[in-house]
Amino acid sequence: ECILEPLSLPESPGGGAAVESSPYVPCIFCKECYLLAEQNQLLKHMIIEHKLVIADVKLVADFRRYILYWKKRFAEQPITDFCSVIRTNSEAPLEEQDNYFLLCDVLPEDRLLREQLQQKRLREILEQQQRERYDISFHSMCMFCDQEFTGNRSVLLNHMAREHAFNIGLPDNIVNCYEFLAVLQEKLDNLQCLYCEKVFRDKNTLKDHMRKKQHRRINAKNKEYDKFYIINYLEFGKSWEEVQSEDDRELLDNLEEDWSDWEEHPVCAVCLFCEQQADTTEKLYLHMQKSHGFDFPKIKSEHGLNFYQQVKLVNFIRREIHHCRCYNCQEKFQSKGGLISHMEETEHITFLPARSTWDQPQYYFPTYENDTLLCTLSDSEDLITEDQSEDIPVVSEDISNLKALKQSSVLNQLLYKENKSQERF
């Protein structure tokens, strides 16, 4: 019954409704739809037909979700509740005047939406980059010598940098590597220099040009490459140039650390007995108490559990539930639902088994590697445990009398003898 591979709790228990993936984006006001690649056509349509202008569209991380959000909000409230009204031809007769509506991040709701979309995109990009870092199924050919590479992407990128002096950056700074390489390969196939982007008549001429002019690098000013570098996703509304131009030394001038912009991520911890998820521990504990009769704070207080004992208890319960086994009577069930029903009916879920059953060193190790609940555990401020023998041992600092230690050191004796010897000569 050993768990031989890492387990993971469900990322979205209860099945949160995700935005349907679709290549089309609807108009905010009517039934017109455009392909996501035709974003400018949709913006033009909304300006001409509906007098709506969206400011700084290039800073919107997920254009489709942004449009869907405002389509829903405009259906709930008048457009003037959200947009600034810009009147054109104000000195002309009334019938010749037009009112345009400006939607921008001056509106706190719009600003918050843009920031949330950017943070969501950053999380997705970092997850994608992490998958690529550890992907060993990578397969591609070198663009310059047609040598084939398999395994990890870093092998190919390091080869091109070392053998062909073509360096597109450290592998860990790159995301969507397959697409990036495909874009570069397409340019070379079209006989286009990657740096100056001139087109040549044949492949040999292009090779000679890139070698002699030292153009075996990409054009950093080409915005087409921005999406392949992690740095362009890190800060809302900033490109890699703006991020690099910031001088971190300015931070040293401020002696007091300012944590006012610290953003605490939601807990998203999962119930011990079902897949219910909560964004705070208080909500999660309340759910377990009302739905399952398991009062974690009460058990913690009655049994005087310190932090490490709480960790062991959580991991013990997780493992028993994973094996569909009642942790009180050890009866096994065919399904998790049958187990929970049994434990609730018999009230076995309410009481803990003997401490020796779960207070074991093996339960220091998480049953689920992404168990966020473990990160929220803490000792109660007024909790005084009777038995402190289970605390993790900590080696105390050396509080010896350093002055006495120096005086009695054998080095002093050697130094004294050396000085006496020198005095004789």
Buried (B, 14 or more C-beta within 10 A) or exposed (E): EEEEEEBEBEEEBEEEEEEEEEEEBBBBBEEBEBEEEBBEEBBEBBBEEBBBBBEEEEEBBBBBBBBBBBBEBBEEEEBEEBBBEEEEEEEEEEEEEEEBBBBBBEBEEBEEBBBBBBBEBBEBBBEBBEEBBEEEEBEBEBBBEEEEBEEBBBEBBBBBBEEBEBBBBEBEEBBBBEEBBEBBEEBBEEBBBBBEEEEBEEEEEBBEBBEEEEBBEBBEEEEEBBBBBBBBBBBBEBBBEEEEEEEEEEEEEEEEEEEEEEEEEEBBBBBBBBEBBBEEBEBBBBBBBEBBBBBBBEBBEEBEBBBBBBBBBBBBBBBBBBBBBBBBEEBEBEEBEEBBEBBBEEEBBBEBBEBEBBBEEEBEEBBBEBBBBBEBBEBBEEEEBEEEEEEEEEEEEEEEEEEEEEEEEEEEEEEEEEEEEEEEE
